[in-house]
Amino acid sequence: MTAAIDPLAPRLRWFGWGPPGTVDPELPAEAAPLLERLGAGAHTPPVALEDVRLPAPRALDLDALRAIVGPGHVRDDRLTRVSHAAGRSYLDLLALRAGDASSAPDAVVYPGDADQVAALLAACAQAGIDVVPFGGGTSVVGGVTPAPQRDRALITLDLARLDQLLSVDPTALTATVQAGMTGPALEAALGGHGLTLGHHPQSFEFATVGGWVATRSAGQASTGYGAIEELVTGLRCATPAGELVARDLPATAAGPDLRQLLIGSEGALGVITEVTLTVRPAPAVRRYEAWTFPSFADGLEALRALEQAHAAPDVARLSDEAEVALNRMVAAHTAPVAGDGVAAILGWEGDADDVAARAERSAQIARAHGGAPEPGDGGEIWAAGRYAAPYLRDVLMDRGVLVETLETAASWSRLLELRGAVAAALRGALGERTLVLCHVSHLYPSGASLYFTVLTGQRAGQEAEQWRTAKAAALQAMLAHGATITHHHAVGRDHAPWLADEIGPLGVATLQAAKDRLDPQHVMNPGVLGLA
Ligand SMILES: Cc1cc2nc3c(=O)[nH]c(=O)nc-3n(C[C@H](O)[C@H](O)[C@H](O)COP(=O)(O)OP(=O)(O)OC[C@H]3O[C@@H](n4cnc5c(N)ncnc54)[C@H](O)[C@@H]3O)c2cc1C
């Protein structure tokens, strides 16, 4: 007899990336000199689950919660609590791998519908129980990592059971979905209607629609499809003060856009239960090509020209020399290319004629800026491995490597200096052995995003402080160069100290005022966005 599959079992292994039972990829032999160059030292595998230190649960009336969601939908066993203790930032993984689950919730609750979410929030507000909304748990900014020291009980509200496509409007080309649907579940359900959302963050396999909306996520094809904030036409959000509904509308002039207040609210105002999204017919053709440019500056000019001429591909990613070099060794973020220069992925999706015409126009502009298509199937190789890079992180951490990513956006006129400044800040904090890789991943008429990957040897005994110092230096450099502290990872708890530098103290106070109204007892995800 085969054991029944537990639909609420953690989707990610508790200490890293990939489903439970993931077999780590092997590092190629060529990686040995890289590890030496980085100064990576000791072999530091994660501790065993039994050895993880879990705080004793605070007093909590679990029966009252069970009365709302049903007896099987409240859990407080070791694996469930540890699996909901943190997201997937480098700092999260450092703590988990070292056996520190001090941020674990006292229990995890799995509501089955929007009414149960509303009832849970009302009960928690009344009893003074803090609530962390949890989608895929892939936050990289401390969004699901509450402070370990706390006075009140805390539950994680896992939306795994809200996993249905509710309706499709084939005329308006919209789909209404429950917030807990993961990327693959959503695309499979939409595929049954011949549709796609086209939202593919690198965390696509595990992240959820609600998480995307709550963090203003961007996907690998967001230049063409739009980031999630451009795709939401309506949503429902349960708050302790009642339900806030942004009706499904193509546009409205009915005051400031409440939809946009909730998009990016990171669980601080309430729980997004349902989202209506703009969808498209599933593309008949997906064409991804590898291109080379003489330099990063040339590639940037090409991308700017493409975007400003309304000729940008749906996927437009430009990697710098360091990222191209690393990619020759282990999957990084681009296509394998021969020779000097930098690499880009240009990709178009749609019907055959449309793709052919758009690709031709993009190619003309790219060539005029020194670009050349790379022979071979580099674009397809990138597409096949587009979710692969995160699986290397656990292996690198096993070998004592600090490996983390960070991202920002700024105007075209500042991007080159910004890239230099952020890289210099990171090297200044981490040492000259540090590798800083960079790519452009999302284009806008006035600017673009920059995404950095950082690799260096861990400083034994000071691993967390080592990264915190470097991250702070990088954020200061971003602010000093007119860039945002985050393009798509959100604020969470990790970026909160810098939010006022970006939006001003009055901006933060405005957000706090919204929270005070929607969450008067301040039970919703305390600390994210720097809000009480
Ligand atoms: C390897 C890796 C690659 C990544 N690549 C990308 C990328 O390409 N693009 C990108 O944008 N991000 C990326 N991320 C970051 C992360 O995946 C995104 O922030 C994602 O949107 C989070 O979705 P989630 O469902 O995992 O949310 P969670 O991590 O569960 O939650 C994130 C935040 O949203 C809140 N939240 C979650 N669900 C709800 C809800 N229904 N209502 C209210 N609040 C909610 C949480 O409380 C938390 O504050 C990556 C992360 C990792 C680890």
The ligand as an ORCA input file, in Angstrom:
! r2SCAN-3c Opt
* xyz 0 1
  C      15.884     31.515     -5.620
  C      14.970     32.692     -5.622
  C      14.710     33.346     -6.816
  C      13.852     34.454     -6.815
  N      13.588     35.058     -8.020
  C      12.723     36.108     -8.047
  C      12.397     36.743     -9.287
  O      12.871     36.364    -10.342
  N      11.508     37.762     -9.250
  C      10.931     38.170     -8.082
  O      10.113     39.086     -8.116
  N      11.250     37.612     -6.906
  C      12.108     36.585     -6.860
  N      12.415     35.990     -5.663
  C      11.793     36.485     -4.420
  C      10.457     35.794     -4.084
  O      10.326     34.596     -4.784
  C       9.322     36.735     -4.414
  O       9.321     37.799     -3.486
  C       7.946     36.069     -4.428
  O       7.021     36.982     -4.958
  C       7.476     35.603     -3.059
  O       6.350     34.762     -3.234
  P       5.961     33.698     -2.128
  O       4.670     33.116     -2.504
  O       7.066     32.765     -1.899
  O       5.758     34.646     -0.885
  P       6.284     34.513      0.647
  O       7.758     34.373      0.605
  O       5.519     33.411      1.262
  O       5.858     35.881      1.193
  C       6.461     37.075      0.742
  C       5.804     38.261      1.453
  O       4.461     38.389      1.018
  C       3.561     38.153      2.094
  N       2.486     37.340      1.549
  C       2.566     36.134      0.943
  N       1.346     35.753      0.532
  C       0.483     36.736      0.877
  C      -0.903     36.936      0.706
  N      -1.674     36.042      0.077
  N      -1.450     38.063      1.212
  C      -0.699     38.986      1.843
  N       0.619     38.853      2.015
  C       1.205     37.743      1.525
  C       4.366     37.492      3.182
  O       3.844     37.753      4.461
  C       5.730     38.111      2.958
  O       5.803     39.386      3.528
  C      13.271     34.897     -5.622
  C      13.527     34.206     -4.428
  C      14.371     33.124     -4.425
  C      14.624     32.401     -3.140
*
